[in-house]
Amino acid sequence: MSDRPGLRERKKAKTRALIQKEALRLFREQGYAATTVEQIAEAAEVAPSTVFRYFATKEDLVIVDQFPPFVEALDEVPPDVPPVRAVRLAMRAMIEAQTPEERADSLEREVLMLTVPELWAASIDNVTGVAATLRERLAAREGRPADDPGIRNVTGAIMGVMVGIWADWVKDRDLDAPALLDEALAHLEAGLPLPRP
């Protein structure tokens, strides 16, 4: 039996992607606040109710949860791999699976999340949710409870590295954020040594 999604699921995924693509285009051209859901629906050739079927709020068009592919990639890493290295390998696998267009769309969403006040609060909630999910997954991998202090600290360190790279990437879009993230996680994995000048 095939794991391939059925026709209906593929059509739904295609519609969802088209709506988000048109929304990002309009946000870029007109600004977030000036763009209405009706305009997005018209551009995607769907009804406004269809937009809301896929995205509960206008903010959700930007704050899309991309964490499931990462969780899947993390689950593929052998369980004996230590937490920081496991996250590093999973991030690398997820990024390598993205097309250049998907990576560009991701940057565009990140820029909107950090620069549009209406999206900032929602993005904080999203980061908090990602941190909680990461903590649970790492705890499960290590056979520890999610409230284990070591798991909490490792998760916090990983999230700190990710948010730091995220903020730098938004300020300087020419940065190779995937490479920087890999280097930063390698530094964390090595115990954060700071060579003396």
C-alpha positions as CSV (number, residue, x, y, z in Angstrom):
1,M,0.0,0.0,0.0
2,S,1.3,3.5,-0.9
3,D,1.9,6.3,1.6
4,R,1.3,8.8,-1.2
5,P,-1.5,11.2,-0.4
6,G,-4.7,10.7,-2.3
7,L,-6.0,13.0,-5.1
8,R,-8.2,14.9,-2.7
9,E,-5.4,15.6,-0.2
10,R,-3.1,16.6,-3.1
11,K,-5.7,19.0,-4.4
12,K,-6.2,20.5,-0.9
13,A,-2.5,21.0,-0.5
14,K,-2.2,22.6,-3.9
15,T,-5.1,25.0,-3.1
16,R,-3.6,25.9,0.3
17,A,-0.2,26.6,-1.3
18,L,-1.8,28.7,-4.0
19,I,-3.8,30.8,-1.5
20,Q,-0.7,31.4,0.6
21,K,1.5,32.2,-2.5
22,E,-1.0,34.8,-3.7
23,A,-1.3,36.3,-0.2
24,L,2.4,36.7,0.1
25,R,2.6,38.3,-3.3
26,L,-0.2,40.8,-2.4
27,F,1.4,41.5,1.0
28,R,4.7,42.3,-0.8
29,E,3.0,44.5,-3.4
30,Q,0.4,46.3,-1.3
31,G,1.5,45.9,2.3
32,Y,0.0,43.5,4.9
33,A,-2.5,46.0,6.3
34,A,-3.8,47.1,2.9
35,T,-4.5,43.6,1.7
36,T,-7.9,42.1,2.3
37,V,-8.9,38.5,2.4
38,E,-11.3,39.2,-0.4
39,Q,-8.4,40.4,-2.6
40,I,-6.4,37.2,-1.7
41,A,-9.4,35.0,-2.6
42,E,-9.9,36.8,-5.9
43,A,-6.2,36.4,-6.8
44,A,-6.3,32.7,-5.9
45,E,-9.6,32.3,-7.7
46,V,-11.4,30.9,-4.7
47,A,-14.2,32.2,-2.4
48,P,-13.3,34.1,0.8
49,S,-14.8,31.2,2.7
50,T,-12.3,28.8,1.1
51,V,-9.4,31.0,2.3
52,F,-10.8,30.8,5.9
53,R,-11.3,27.0,5.5
54,Y,-7.5,26.7,5.1
55,F,-6.4,29.7,7.2
56,A,-8.5,30.6,10.2
57,T,-7.2,34.2,10.3
58,K,-5.4,36.6,8.1
59,E,-2.4,36.2,10.3
60,D,-2.3,32.5,9.7
61,L,-1.5,33.2,6.0
62,V,1.9,34.2,7.2
63,I,2.3,32.3,10.5
64,V,2.1,28.9,8.9
65,D,3.4,26.1,11.1
66,Q,6.3,24.6,9.2
67,F,7.2,22.5,12.2
68,P,5.6,19.2,11.1
69,P,8.3,18.5,8.4
70,F,11.0,19.2,11.0
71,V,9.3,16.8,13.5
72,E,9.2,14.1,10.8
73,A,12.9,14.7,10.0
74,L,13.7,14.6,13.7
75,D,11.9,11.3,14.0
76,E,14.1,9.9,11.2
77,V,17.3,10.6,13.2
78,P,18.4,7.4,15.1
79,P,17.4,7.6,18.8
80,D,21.0,7.2,20.0
81,V,22.1,10.5,18.4
82,P,22.4,13.2,21.1
83,P,19.8,16.0,21.2
84,V,21.7,19.0,19.6
85,R,23.2,16.8,16.9
86,A,19.7,15.3,16.2
87,V,18.2,18.7,15.8
88,R,21.1,19.8,13.5
89,L,20.7,16.7,11.3
90,A,16.9,17.2,11.2
91,M,17.2,20.9,10.3
92,R,19.7,20.1,7.6
93,A,17.4,17.4,6.1
94,M,14.4,19.7,6.2
95,I,16.2,22.6,4.5
96,E,17.7,20.4,1.9
97,A,14.2,19.1,1.0
98,Q,13.0,22.7,0.3
99,T,13.0,24.1,-3.2
100,P,14.6,27.5,-3.7
101,E,11.1,28.9,-4.0
102,E,10.0,27.4,-0.7
103,R,13.1,28.9,0.9
104,A,12.3,32.3,-0.5
105,D,8.7,32.1,0.6
106,S,9.9,31.1,4.1
107,L,12.2,34.2,4.3
108,E,9.3,36.4,3.1
109,R,7.1,35.1,5.9
110,E,9.9,35.6,8.5
111,V,10.4,39.2,7.4
112,L,6.6,39.9,7.7
113,M,6.5,38.2,11.2
114,L,9.3,40.5,12.5
115,T,8.3,43.7,10.8
116,V,4.4,43.8,10.9
117,P,3.2,44.7,14.4
118,E,-0.1,42.8,13.9
119,L,1.9,39.6,13.2
120,W,4.5,40.0,16.0
121,A,2.3,38.8,18.9
122,A,1.1,35.8,16.8
123,S,4.7,34.9,15.9
124,I,5.6,34.9,19.6
125,D,2.8,32.4,20.2
126,N,4.1,30.3,17.3
127,V,7.7,30.3,18.7
128,T,6.3,29.3,22.1
129,G,4.4,26.4,20.5
130,V,7.5,25.3,18.5
131,A,9.6,25.3,21.7
132,A,7.0,23.2,23.6
133,T,6.8,20.7,20.7
134,L,10.6,20.5,20.5
135,R,10.9,20.0,24.2
136,E,8.3,17.1,24.1
137,R,10.1,15.4,21.1
138,L,13.5,15.7,22.7
139,A,12.2,14.4,26.0
140,A,10.6,11.4,24.2
141,R,13.9,10.7,22.3
142,E,15.8,10.7,25.6
143,G,13.2,8.7,27.6
144,R,12.8,11.6,30.0
145,P,9.8,13.7,31.1
146,A,9.2,17.0,29.3
147,D,9.8,18.9,32.6
148,D,13.2,17.4,33.0
149,P,15.6,20.3,33.7
150,G,18.2,19.0,31.3
151,I,15.6,18.8,28.5
152,R,14.4,22.3,29.3
153,N,17.9,23.7,29.1
154,V,18.8,21.9,25.9
155,T,15.6,23.1,24.3
156,G,16.1,26.6,25.4
157,A,19.7,26.7,24.1
158,I,18.6,25.3,20.7
159,M,15.7,27.8,20.5
160,G,18.0,30.7,21.4
161,V,20.4,29.7,18.6
162,M,17.5,29.5,16.1
163,V,15.9,32.8,17.1
164,G,19.2,34.5,16.9
165,I,19.9,33.3,13.4
166,W,16.3,34.1,12.5
167,A,16.7,37.8,13.6
168,D,20.0,38.2,11.7
169,W,18.5,36.7,8.5
170,V,15.6,39.1,8.6
171,K,18.0,42.1,8.9
172,D,20.4,40.8,6.2
173,R,18.6,38.7,3.6
174,D,21.8,37.9,1.8
175,L,22.9,35.8,4.7
176,D,23.1,32.0,4.1
177,A,20.8,31.3,7.0
178,P,20.8,27.5,6.6
179,A,24.7,27.4,6.7
180,L,24.7,29.8,9.7
181,L,22.2,27.7,11.6
182,D,24.2,24.6,11.0
183,E,27.4,26.3,12.2
184,A,25.6,27.8,15.2
185,L,24.2,24.4,16.2
186,A,27.6,22.8,15.7
187,H,29.0,25.5,18.1
188,L,26.3,24.6,20.6
189,E,27.0,20.9,20.2
190,A,30.7,21.6,20.9
191,G,29.8,23.2,24.3
192,L,29.9,26.9,23.1
193,P,33.7,27.3,23.3
194,L,34.8,31.0,23.0
195,P,38.4,31.1,21.7
196,R,40.5,33.8,23.3
197,P,41.5,36.7,21.0
